[in-house]
Amino acid sequence: MRIRTLFIRVRGALLLLLLLAFVSRAAAEIDRLPDIRLPDMGSSADRVMTRSAEARLGKVFMRQVRKALPVWDDPLASDYIETLGRSLVEADETAAGRFTFFLIDQPTVNAFAGPGGYIGVYGGLVLAANSESELAAVMAHEVAHVTQRHLMRAFEDQSRLGIPTMALMIAAAVLGAQVSPDAGAAAVAGVQAAAIQRRINFTRENEREADRIGIQTLARAGHDPFAMAGFFDRLSKATRVYETNAPEFLRTHPVTAERIADSLGRAERFGARQRPDSLGFLLTRAKLRERSYQRAEQSVAHFNETLRKGRFRDEVAERYGYALALQRARRFRDAKNQSDQLLAGHPSQAEFIILDAELNVSLGERETALSHLRQSVSLFPSQWPLRVAYADALLAAGEPARAVSELRSVVRLRPGNAMLYDKIVQAATQAGDQATVDRFRAEKLYVEGDLEPAIRQLELALRRREVPYHDAAQIQARLDLWREEEREEQRRGNQPLRAASP
């Protein structure tokens, strides 16, 4: 009897071992299979609000962010971060809708995703990234949070709130995490950020999902898929140095040894890729490094020392930072000597063309600056930072009407940019073109989520007698569109943010 019992137990153990071996092998084979896209069956987030309502929520959210954080509207830096972000969105097969990438001029090492595809990247994160792939890794992770609608899922139980209230809550949570609970609460009229912060903190499962999709996006965009695990590991080790003052990214996106190991395992499926950093990445880092010094003299001393001792990753980028530091110190002739060297080696680089033009203006050579910028715009018409610089030079030369014309051309290339609308308003004000002031002030209000004031401002523009027929037709078409949007919101009666059908 004992022998029979022993035989049964041994046989059971052998069967269990065989079963485990089979399951393990099957799991390994499945893991090696390519990712299969299943049909989009919708998610619980779709029951919270429609995509159009989320886009409206994003505008209101962004207005709150601008009130509390120093959003950096520098055309060159914005163009770089948008170009990098766009390449990641194009590589993510799950991405849909509009994405807006923007920089925040603070040394915090973090990034965040807001509703409607608004993704903020801190200057400190750009400086902390050892490579462009590491920066892309964090951005791809945030893109995945948007595509999987993690934020909407986190606020699903708040579906009875209207857009303004919900935008305040989300902004309070984000600002409470990025700045401080007090700053977040103050920025949103008393909403307690600390009380709702846990609603926005992504769950462990959401983080794993964002890592998985982000690594896949990295590989498809041509970046090193190991960059995500490498960046996480480096930040995690830095915690020992920071102690209680850990990088903000670790507080909002907790990193564990298991998560790093999982990221490494997923990256193995694609293999390591050596990709040189783009000059745009290096120049943006140099610009941020220069801005990180409170006084211009400190910045000049830093870049002078690194260039003298050869302690830099890229001499061109380091010399660019030095030229910017000299410009801020008002040593224009010395800065011009540096920009001449940069232009000689890279005559088509927008950063160097713009810097040289700014220095020419500072040295009283406005005609030279205008001539060079006009030539550059004709050669590279799609490079909108060059065209903005040309408009700025026209304004400095006392030609606001021409500046308005140039900026309106840029807006046609990049609609929905609040910074550009603001520049047009300033230039049109100097030109005495009140109809254009009214029109683009309305556009700025609309982009920032103020629909009703935007409509009133556009109605004011339409009543101006001096409005040309073609402009009046465009204004009327825009006004009709916005009024329909307003009627739709009134039909909802600011009701709960649910989809049309459950």
C-alpha positions, 0 to 999 in steps of 0.5 A, spaced: 500 500 500 505 504 501 509 503 495 502 504 491 501 511 494 509 512 493 508 511 486 502 515 485 505 521 488 512 520 484 507 520 478 503 526 480 510 530 481 512 527 474 506 530 471 506 536 474 514 537 472 512 536 465 506 540 465 510 546 468 515 545 462 510 545 457 507 551 460 514 555 460 516 553 453 509 555 450 510 562 454 517 563 451 514 561 444 508 566 445 513 572 448 517 571 441 511 572 437 510 579 434 505 583 437 498 582 434 493 588 434 486 586 436 480 590 434 479 596 438 473 594 442 473 601 446 474 601 454 471 604 460 474 610 459 470 611 453 464 611 457 467 617 461 467 622 455 467 622 448 474 624 444 471 631 442 470 632 450 476 630 452 480 635 447 476 640 450 478 638 457 485 638 454 485 645 452 482 647 459 487 643 463 493 646 459 490 653 461 491 651 468 498 648 467 500 655 463 498 659 470 502 655 474 508 652 470 513 656 466 511 653 459 517 655 455 515 657 448 522 658 445 520 656 437 527 652 436 526 648 443 519 647 441 520 645 434 525 640 437 521 637 442 515 637 437 519 633 432 521 628 436 514 627 439 511 626 432 516 621 430 514 617 436 506 618 435 507 616 428 511 609 430 505 608 435 500 604 432 495 605 437 496 613 437 490 617 434 488 624 435 492 630 436 498 630 440 501 637 443 508 636 446 511 642 450 517 644 454 517 646 461 523 651 463 524 648 470 530 643 472 525 638 475 527 631 472 520 629 470 514 629 464 507 628 465 501 626 460 494 630 460 488 629 457 487 631 450 494 628 448 498 634 452 504 632 454 509 636 458 517 635 458 521 638 463 528 641 461 531 637 467 529 631 464 532 633 457 539 635 461 538 628 465 538 624 459 544 621 457 542 620 450 536 622 445 534 615 446 533 616 453 529 622 452 525 618 447 523 613 452 520 617 457 516 621 452 514 614 448 512 612 455 507 618 456 504 617 449 502 610 451 499 613 457 495 617 453 493 612 447 491 607 453 487 613 456 490 611 463 488 618 465 481 617 463 480 611 467 483 614 473 478 619 473 472 614 471 468 615 477 468 623 476 464 622 470 458 626 473 463 632 473 463 638 467 469 639 463 471 646 467 471 642 474 474 636 472 480 640 468 481 643 475 481 637 479 486 634 474 490 640 473 490 640 481 493 633 481 498 634 476 501 641 479 500 638 486 505 633 483 510 637 479 510 643 484 507 642 491 500 641 494 500 648 496 502 651 489 497 646 485 491 648 490 492 655 489 493 655 482 486 651 481 482 656 486 482 652 492 482 645 489 486 640 494 491 637 490 493 632 495 486 629 496 486 627 489 493 626 487 492 618 488 487 618 483 492 620 478 497 616 480 498 610 475 497 603 477 502 598 477 499 595 471 498 602 467 505 603 468 507 596 465 502 597 459 506 604 458 513 601 458 511 595 454 508 599 448 513 605 449 519 600 448 515 597 442 514 604 440 522 606 441 524 600 437 519 602 431 522 609 431 529 607 430 531 608 438 535 604 442 529 599 446 534 598 452 534 606 453 528 605 457 531 600 462 537 604 462 534 610 464 530 607 470 536 604 473 540 610 473 534 614 476 533 608 481 540 608 483 540 616 484 535 615 489 541 613 494 544 620 493 537 624 493 535 620 499 528 624 501 529 629 495 528 623 489 527 625 482 520 627 481 519 622 476 521 616 481 515 619 485 510 619 480 512 613 476 515 608 481 521 604 479 522 597 482 527 592 480 522 588 477 520 593 473 527 594 470 528 587 469 521 586 465 523 592 461 530 589 459 526 582 457 522 586 453 527 590 449 531 583 448 526 582 443 528 587 439 535 588 440 540 593 442 541 599 437 546 604 436 543 611 434 547 617 434 544 623 438 541 628 433 544 635 433 538 638 435 538 634 441 545 636 443 543 644 441 537 644 445 541 641 451 546 646 451 541 651 451 537 649 457 544 648 460 546 655 459 539 657 462 540 653 468 545 658 470 542 664 474 547 669 472 550 670 465 557 671 468 556 664 471 554 661 464 560 664 461 565 661 466 562 654 465 562 654 457 569 657 457 572 652 462 569 646 458 571 648 452 578 650 454 579 643 458 575 639 452 570 637 457 564 636 453 560 631 449 560 635 442 564 641 441 559 644 436 553 644 441 558 646 447 560 652 442 553 654 441 552 654 449 558 659 450 555 664 444 548 664 448 552 665 454 556 671 451 549 674 448 546 674 455 552 677 458 551 682 452 558 681 449 555 681 442 562 682 439 565 675 442 558 672 441 558 674 434 565 671 433 563 664 436 556 664 431 561 665 425 565 659 427 558 655 428 555 658 421 561 656 417 561 649 419 553 648 419 550 654 414 543 651 414 542 650 421 536 654 424 539 655 431 546 658 428 542 662 423 537 665 428 543 667 433 547 670 428 541 675 426 539 676 433 547 678 434 547 683 428 540 686 430 544 687 437 550 690 434 546 695 430 546 691 423 539 690 422 539 690 414 544 685 414 540 681 419 533 682 415 537 680 409 540 673 411 533 671 415 529 673 408 534 669 404 534 663 409 526 663 409 526 663 402 531 657 402 527 653 408 520 655 408 518 650 412 522 651 418 517 655 422 522 658 427 526 661 422 520 665 419 518 667 427 525 670 427 524 674 421 518 677 423 521 679 430 526 682 426 521 686 422 518 688 428 525 690 431 526 694 424 519 698 425 515 694 420 509 691 424 505 690 418 510 686 414 511 682 421 503 680 421 503 678 414 509 673 415 506 671 422 500 669 418 503 665 413 507 661 419 500 660 422 497 657 416 503 652 417 502 651 424 494 652 426 493 652 434 499 655 436 497 660 442 504 663 442 504 665 435 497 668 436 500 672 441 505 674 437 500 676 431 496 680 436 502 684 438 505 686 431 498 687 429 497 692 435 503 696 433 501 696 426 494 699 428 490 693 425 485 692 430 481 687 426 487 682 426 488 684 433 480 682 435 481 676 430 487 672 433 486 674 440 479 670 439 483 664 436 488 665 442 482 664 447 479 658 443 486 654 443 486 656 451 479 653 452 475 659 453 470 658 447 464 663 449 469 669 450 472 667 443 466 667 440 464 674 443 471 677 440 470 674 433 463 677 433 467 684 435 472 683 429 466 681 424 463 688 426 470 692 424 468 696 417 475 695 415 475 687 414 477 685 407 471 681 404 476 674 404 478 675 411 470 677 413 468 670 410 474 666 414 471 669 420 464 668 419 466 661 417 470 660 424 464 663 427 459 659 425 463 653 427 464 655 434 457 657 435 455 650 433 460 647 438 457 652 443 450 650 442 452 643 442 455 644 449 448 648 451 444 642 449 449 637 454 447 643 459 454 642 462 451 635 463 456 629 466 461 627 461 459 621 458 459 618 451 452 619 447 451 612 448 453 607 454 
